[in-house]
Amino acid sequence: MSSSKLVNKGEQDFTLLENLAGEIDEIPEDSIISKTIADNEQFKAVLFGFSPGQGLSEHRVPQNAVLHFLEGEAQVTLGNEQRQAWPGAWVHMPPDLPHSIRARSAVKMLLLMLKR
């Protein structure tokens, strides 16, 4: 697992994750892992790991959200559209957009929820 660093130089605090995908070592079979890596007044960042076939059923969130796929392949449904996501895929979702995710292989994904 990559080390997380919180550094305070007297001006501002910041967090550096040297290997974001490495923050999740292994995804157990038939499992979903989530790890909150930041949560403040502006945003919440959650790292997800999905084993093949796992996912999140259709839901909505009341704020803007961003998905960034780090590893693996997934099917993403955004409203009425189905798309494939691979490493490097980036999705912005406006508030209340119905969406779901289904992993086709082991997937690591960063979710950013932007708070109002």
GITAFEN-V886405 format. One record per helix or strand of 2 or more residues. SS is the DSSP state (a for helix, b for strand). FROM is the first residue (numbers start at 1). TO is the last residue. Records with the same first field share a line. If there is no record, write none. Layout:
SS->FROM-TO + FROM-TO
This chain:
b->4-8 + 13-17 + 32-39 + 43-50 + 55-59 + 65-71 + 74-78 + 81-85 + 90-93 + 99-103 + 107-114
a->21-23
